[in-house]
């Protein structure tokens, strides 16, 4: 089975830590630098993600008018 680049890098980092070449702090820093796994969303799911933030169909909400006075 083929590993992702992230999995390959983390495997090497874990091996380096186990062999004592890098410490636990460096290992954790490397884990934090790795990008999270990207989820695959269907088009309807993407629309549902955008509705709470941007309103219907991904359009930004209307700007509020300043009240004079």
N, C-alpha and C positions, 0 to 999 in steps of 0.2 A: 504494500500500500504506500502511496506517495504522500509525504508530509507537506504541509504548507511551509512557507518560508518562516513564519512566526514559530511554528512548532520546531523546525530545525534549529533556529537560533536559540530557543529556550532549552532545547536538549543539550546543545553545546555549553550554554551557560550553566546548566545544572551539573553537567559533567565536570566543568572547571571548578565549580564550588565543591563538589564531592572530593575532587583530587587536592583541594586546598590551594589552588592557584588564585582564586578570588574569594573574598569574604562574603558573608551573608548580606551585608549592606549593599555591596556592589551587585550581588545577584538580584536583590529587590529593586535596585535602580534600573537594571536591565529589563526586568519584568514590567516596570512602569513605563519604560520607553517604547515597548512593543505596542503597536496599535491593537485595539480590540477587534474581535472577530466581527466582520460586517454581515449583518442579517440581510437575507433576501426577502423583500416585501413585494407582494403583488400590487398592481396599480390601484385596486380599491383600498387596500390596506394603507398605501401611501396617502391617499386622499383623506382617509380617516385620521391619520397622524397629523395632517395639516389643519383640519377643521378647528380644533380647539385653539390653536395659536393664531390662525389667520382668517378665520371665518369661512364661509362657504366657498368652495372651489379654489381655496388657496389664495384668495384675494385679501389684501390687507384691510383691517377694519378702518372705517372712516375716521378722519382726524377730528378731534374735538375743537369746537369753536371757542375762542377766548371770550369771556364775558367782559364787557366794558363796565367801568365804574369803579 
